[in-house]
Amino acid sequence: MKFHIPLIASLMMASTAQAAPYCTQLLNKESLPKKYAKLAPVYSDEASGWIFAQNQLRDRYDMKAPSLNLVQAIVGEFAKRDVPLAIVIAPPRPVIAGQDTLDATMEQQVYNVAKAQSSFDTLISQLADTGAIVPNLADVALSDRSIRDEFYYRRDTHWTTVGSAVSALAVANAVNATMPELFPNDATLAFADLAASGSIEEKGSLTKVVSKACGTALTPETSVTFDLSRQGSLLGDAPEGPSIALLGSSFSNRYKRDHYRFADALARAFDADVENFSVSGGGPIGAIEPYVLSGALDRKDHDLVIWELPYTESFNSPSFLRQLLGALSESRPAITTVDLPAQAKSTVVKIADGAVTSGIEIVAEDVAKQSFKLEVRFDNGSNAKVYLGRRNAVPIDMRVDSLRTSLSHFGERTPVEIVISPQKGARIRHVTVF
């Protein structure tokens, strides 16, 4: 069974000779409004409708050893609590769009789709090797031409309801393959079994860029919706059974709601209750860190945790991994504690000779301002930059005043000093090194 997004289905792939951007201003940082300048160059093809911002054109996804070690430690903390962790990463848009589309859209620029896909495949394999449950959604999207054509919006950075639905089914299949007894009715549903029930509109974040830069108004794209009613009840209520926590990004919380129906699709695919705690704009750990700090993981409030994060978040920028591992790690005796007056702007924390550190906790004066840069200095004279903070999109009621980051997995180097520099009006009240 094939489902077609009306607008996407009507657009034909343009050849390189036909390619024409919506306007040339999109290619120049200086020509874009300040809000969008960091996205430049923005490549577009008016004939096909595809738009790609620069931040989506990374071609390296596989993890370096330090990041891989941190993920292994994170998965190990979930294993200690006997709660399985599934990691969901939507595949790179350029890979799903395909080389012909990129060539037509970027003209003389070069983006190697095969290289990017290979690197993404390696990332998925690395994550799966840690013991997490990690479906390769690139394989899912590329498995069928109609799914591939409808997986992503052409003028927005997110998946469509088609991409969301097939991804949910892939997660259910992956969990069933690893833990077949956990959810009795998972992996029994195929995409062809879903009945179309309507459609949704997506105005498109990249459409806004075109509107502001080119003065061109583009119509919203649409995507089919499905009947995701649970089986066994006219009301869609499920019997008592295992449940799922969805801790994701705007892919699961667009417009501060489940616009693409990912949680609903998961509930249908697993035939289980799904609680969606996702935070749009919260970054890779905007939802999962508060969940951990709330005690929900220790209480085993859910039988499966699904951590959804965008492919644009690089695992090789490991500060968020350190922060999540810090939240997961058990408290240990303090090595050093420092109390600071609220007006203090920065501080240097010295670590006693021979002390082995596992982490650092910063208590912020204001929970609405939590942004700190750390320079960790080591015994061999080297240093490492670590960011510790929460994005503004993370709601105040999901925050606590303290932030922790792991100081493990720096190889053979031993921290001897940490310089903490508050950012964006943040202030330090208390520091503890464990």
C-alpha positions in Angstrom: 0.0 0.0 0.0 1.3 3.4 -0.9 0.5 6.7 0.7 1.2 10.0 -1.0 1.7 13.4 0.4 -0.2 15.6 -2.1 2.4 18.3 -2.5 5.4 16.0 -2.5 3.8 13.6 -4.9 3.2 16.4 -7.4 6.9 17.5 -7.4 9.3 16.0 -9.9 13.0 15.7 -9.4 14.8 18.5 -11.2 18.0 18.0 -13.2 21.1 20.0 -12.5 20.5 22.0 -15.6 17.0 23.0 -14.4 18.1 23.9 -10.8 17.3 27.4 -9.7 17.3 28.6 -6.1 14.3 30.5 -4.7 16.7 33.4 -4.6 20.5 33.9 -4.5 20.3 35.7 -1.1 19.9 32.3 0.5 23.5 31.5 -0.3 25.0 34.4 1.5 25.2 34.9 5.2 25.3 38.7 4.8 22.0 38.7 2.8 20.0 36.7 5.4 18.2 38.1 8.4 20.4 37.8 11.5 18.2 35.0 12.9 18.9 32.8 9.9 22.5 33.8 9.0 24.0 30.9 10.8 22.2 28.5 8.4 23.9 29.9 5.4 24.5 28.9 2.8 21.0 27.6 2.3 20.7 25.5 -0.9 17.3 25.3 -2.6 15.8 24.1 -5.9 12.5 25.9 -6.8 11.6 23.2 -9.3 11.8 20.2 -6.9 11.0 22.2 -3.7 14.0 20.8 -1.7 15.8 23.1 0.7 18.9 22.2 2.7 20.5 24.5 5.3 24.3 24.1 5.9 23.8 22.6 9.4 22.2 19.6 7.7 25.1 18.8 5.4 27.5 17.2 7.8 28.8 13.9 6.5 30.6 12.6 9.6 28.4 10.8 12.1 30.4 7.9 13.5 31.8 8.3 17.0 35.3 8.8 18.1 36.5 6.6 21.0 35.9 9.0 23.9 32.3 9.5 22.8 31.8 5.8 22.3 33.1 5.2 25.9 30.7 7.7 27.3 27.7 6.2 25.5 28.8 2.7 26.7 28.8 4.1 30.3 25.3 5.7 29.8 23.8 2.4 28.6 25.5 0.6 31.5 23.7 2.9 33.9 20.4 2.0 32.4 21.4 -1.7 32.6 22.1 -1.3 36.3 18.5 -0.2 36.8 17.2 -3.0 34.6 15.5 -0.6 32.2 16.2 -1.1 28.5 17.2 2.0 26.5 16.2 2.4 22.8 17.9 5.2 20.9 16.1 6.7 17.9 17.9 9.0 15.4 16.1 10.1 12.3 18.4 9.6 9.3 20.1 12.6 7.6 17.8 14.4 5.2 20.4 14.6 2.4 20.9 10.8 2.5 17.1 10.2 2.2 16.8 12.9 -0.5 19.5 11.2 -2.5 22.6 12.2 -4.6 20.6 13.3 -7.6 18.6 15.7 -5.5 21.7 17.1 -3.8 23.5 17.6 -7.1 20.5 19.4 -8.5 20.1 21.6 -5.4 23.7 22.4 -4.7 24.9 22.6 -8.3 28.7 23.1 -8.1 28.9 22.2 -4.4 29.8 18.7 -3.5 28.1 16.5 -0.9 28.9 12.8 -0.9 25.7 11.0 0.0 27.3 7.6 0.1 30.0 8.8 2.5 27.4 10.3 4.8 25.2 7.2 4.7 28.2 4.9 5.5 29.2 7.1 8.4 25.6 7.2 9.8 25.4 3.4 9.4 28.6 3.1 11.4 27.1 5.3 14.2 24.1 3.1 14.4 26.2 0.0 14.6 28.4 1.6 17.3 25.4 2.6 19.4 23.9 -0.9 19.0 27.2 -2.4 20.2 26.8 -0.6 23.5 23.8 -2.7 24.3 21.2 -0.1 23.4 18.3 -0.9 21.1 19.0 1.1 17.9 17.1 0.7 14.7 18.7 2.0 11.5 16.0 4.3 10.2 18.0 5.1 7.1 17.5 1.4 6.1 13.8 1.8 6.8 13.4 5.0 4.8 15.4 3.7 1.8 13.7 0.3 1.7 10.8 1.5 -0.4 10.6 4.3 -3.0 7.2 5.6 -1.8 8.4 5.7 1.8 11.6 7.4 0.8 9.8 10.1 -1.1 7.5 10.8 1.8 9.8 10.3 4.8 10.8 14.0 5.1 9.2 17.3 4.3 11.1 19.1 1.5 10.9 22.6 3.2 11.1 21.6 6.8 13.8 19.8 8.8 11.4 17.1 10.3 10.0 13.8 9.3 6.5 13.6 8.0 3.8 11.5 9.7 4.8 8.8 7.2 8.4 8.9 8.5 7.2 9.0 12.0 4.9 5.9 11.5 7.5 3.7 9.8 10.1 4.7 12.4 7.8 3.7 15.2 7.2 0.3 13.6 11.0 -0.1 13.3 11.5 0.6 17.0 8.9 -2.0 17.9 10.5 -4.5 15.6 14.0 -3.8 17.1 12.7 -4.1 20.7 10.9 -7.4 19.9 14.1 -8.8 18.3 16.0 -8.1 21.5 13.3 -8.6 24.2 10.4 -10.5 22.6 8.6 -11.1 25.9 8.5 -7.4 27.1 5.6 -6.2 24.9 3.3 -9.1 23.9 1.8 -7.4 20.8 4.8 -5.5 19.4 6.2 -6.3 15.9 2.8 -7.6 14.7 1.9 -4.5 12.7 3.1 -3.6 9.2 3.0 -0.2 7.6 0.5 -1.5 5.0 -1.9 -2.3 7.9 -2.3 1.4 8.7 -5.3 3.1 7.3 -5.2 6.7 6.2 -7.5 8.9 8.2 -6.7 12.5 7.1 -3.8 14.8 6.8 -1.8 17.5 8.6 -0.1 20.7 7.4 3.5 21.7 8.0 4.3 25.4 7.4 8.0 24.5 7.4 10.9 26.1 9.2 12.8 26.4 5.9 9.8 28.0 4.3 10.2 30.8 6.8 13.8 31.4 5.7 12.7 31.6 2.0 9.9 34.0 3.0 12.2 36.3 4.9 15.1 36.2 2.4 13.3 36.1 -0.9 9.9 37.6 -0.2 8.4 34.4 -1.6 5.3 32.9 0.1 5.2 29.1 -0.1 2.2 27.0 0.6 2.3 24.5 3.5 3.2 20.9 2.8 0.8 18.2 3.8 1.2 14.6 5.1 -1.2 11.8 5.5 -2.3 10.8 9.0 -3.3 7.3 10.0 -5.8 5.6 12.3 -3.6 4.8 15.3 -6.4 3.5 17.5 -5.2 0.8 19.9 -6.5 -2.7 19.4 -8.9 -4.4 21.7 -10.9 -1.4 22.9 -13.4 0.9 21.2 -12.1 3.7 23.3 -8.5 3.0 22.5 -7.7 2.2 26.1 -5.1 -0.5 26.7 -5.1 -3.3 29.2 -2.7 -3.1 32.1 0.9 -3.9 30.9 4.3 -2.5 30.3 4.6 1.2 29.4 7.1 3.4 27.6 8.7 6.8 28.2 9.4 8.9 25.1 12.1 11.4 25.7 12.7 13.3 22.5 13.1 16.5 20.6 10.9 18.5 18.2 10.5 15.3 16.1 8.3 14.2 19.0 7.1 17.6 20.3 6.7 19.9 17.3 4.8 23.0 18.1 4.9 21.8 21.7 2.7 18.9 20.8 3.1 15.5 19.1 2.4 17.1 15.7 3.9 14.2 13.7 2.1 11.5 15.9 5.3 9.7 16.9 4.1 8.9 20.4 0.7 7.7 19.0 2.5 5.6 16.4 4.6 4.0 19.1 1.6 3.3 21.2 0.0 1.6 18.2 3.1 -0.3 17.2 3.8 -1.6 20.7 0.1 -1.8 21.8 1.3 -0.1 25.0 0.9 3.1 26.9 3.4 5.8 25.9 4.1 8.9 28.0 5.6 11.7 25.9 8.0 13.9 27.9 9.7 15.3 24.8 11.0 19.0 24.7 11.0 20.9 21.4 14.2 22.9 21.2 15.6 21.3 24.3 18.6 19.7 22.5 19.8 16.1 22.8 19.2 15.7 26.5 16.5 18.3 27.1 13.9 15.6 28.0 16.0 12.6 29.1 18.1 14.5 31.8 15.0 15.8 33.7 13.5 12.3 33.5 16.6 10.8 35.1 16.9 13.6 37.8 13.2 13.2 38.7 13.9 9.7 39.9 11.6 8.1 37.3 14.4 5.8 36.1 15.3 4.6 39.5 11.7 4.0 40.3 11.3 2.1 37.0 8.2 4.1 36.2 8.4 2.7 32.7 9.5 -0.6 31.2 11.3 1.0 28.2 12.9 4.4 27.7 13.1 5.7 24.1 15.6 8.4 23.7 15.0 10.3 20.4 17.4 12.9 19.3 18.1 14.7 15.9 20.8 13.6 13.6 22.1 17.2 13.6 23.3 16.7 17.2 26.9 15.4 17.0 28.0 12.6 19.3 31.5 13.9 18.8 30.6 17.0 20.7 30.4 15.0 23.9 29.5 17.6 26.5 25.8 16.4 26.5 27.0 12.8 27.0 29.0 13.9 30.0 26.1 15.8 31.4 23.7 12.8 31.0 26.2 10.4 32.5 26.7 12.9 35.4 22.9 12.8 36.0 22.9 9.0 35.9 25.9 8.5 38.2 25.5 7.7 41.9 26.6 10.3 44.4 30.1 9.9 45.8 32.0 11.5 48.6 33.0 15.1 47.9 36.7 15.8 47.2 36.3 19.5 47.1 33.5 21.9 47.8 33.3 25.6 47.1 30.7 28.1 48.2 30.5 31.3 46.2 28.6 34.6 46.7 25.9 35.1 44.2 27.8 37.9 42.4 30.8 35.7 41.7 31.4 35.5 37.9 33.9 32.7 37.7 36.0 30.4 39.8 38.9 28.1 39.8 38.6 24.7 41.6 41.8 23.0 42.5 41.9 19.3 43.0 44.2 17.8 45.6 47.2 15.8 44.4 46.4 12.2 43.8 42.6 12.6 44.1 40.6 10.7 41.5 37.6 12.6 40.3 34.4 11.2 38.8 32.4 14.3 38.3 31.5 17.9 39.2 28.2 19.4 40.4 27.4 23.1 39.9 24.5 24.6 41.8 23.1 27.6 39.9 21.8 30.7 41.7 18.9 30.9 39.2 17.3 27.8 37.6 16.3 29.9 34.6 19.9 30.7 33.8 22.0 27.6 33.7 24.9 27.9 31.3 28.6 27.2 32.2 31.8 26.7 30.3 34.4 24.5 32.0 38.0 24.2 31.2 39.4 21.0 32.7 43.2 21.1 33.1 45.1 17.9 33.4 48.3 16.7 35.0 50.1 16.5 31.7 49.5 20.1 30.8 46.7 19.5 28.4 43.1 20.7 28.8 39.6 20.0 27.6 36.5 22.2 27.1 33.2 21.0 28.6 29.9 22.7 28.4 27.3 22.2 31.2 23.9 23.8 30.9 20.3 23.6 29.9 18.7 25.3 26.9 16.1 27.9 27.4 13.4 25.7 25.8 13.6 23.3 28.8 10.7 24.3 31.0 11.4 25.7 34.4 9.3 23.0 36.1 11.5 20.3 34.5 14.7 21.8 36.0 16.6 21.5 39.3 19.1 23.9 40.5 22.1 21.6 40.2 23.9 20.3 37.1 26.3 17.5 37.0 28.9 16.4 34.5 31.1 13.3 34.4 34.9 13.8 34.5 35.5 10.2 33.6 36.7 8.9 30.3 39.5 11.3 29.6 42.0 8.6 29.0 45.1 8.5 31.1 44.8 12.2 32.0 44.0 13.2 35.6 42.2 16.5 36.2 44.1 18.8 38.5 42.1 22.1 38.1 38.8 23.2 36.7 38.0 26.8 35.6 34.3 27.5 35.6 33.0 30.4 33.6 29.3 31.3 33.8 27.5 32.3 30.6 24.4 34.3 29.7 23.8 35.7 33.1 24.2 32.5 35.0 25.7 32.6 38.5 27.3 29.9 40.7 26.1 29.3 44.2 28.0 26.1 45.1 30.5 23.7 43.5 31.3 20.1 44.5 33.9 17.9 43.0 33.3 14.2 43.6 
